[in-house]
């Protein structure tokens, strides 16, 4: 290995999650801040939660609830015909 090209490795780096969970690991930085970890991720907790503050999911469902697959039945738009 070449000397002086690798970053410094910290044996004990503290990882802080947005949920408040902290743990230690090895990394190239002494402190890491993450948005989601194994304590709050839906895959690991088994709890499925939607972060929908603006009501986007309900708005989408209401908008397209009655439409169905109308766009597939309509067909594709034809290019403007040349005169």
Secondary structure, 3 states (H helix, E strand, C coil): CCCCCCCCCEEEEEEEECCCCEEEEEECCCEEEECCCCCCCHHHHCCCCCCCCCCHHHHHHHHHCCCCCHHHHHCCCCCCCCC
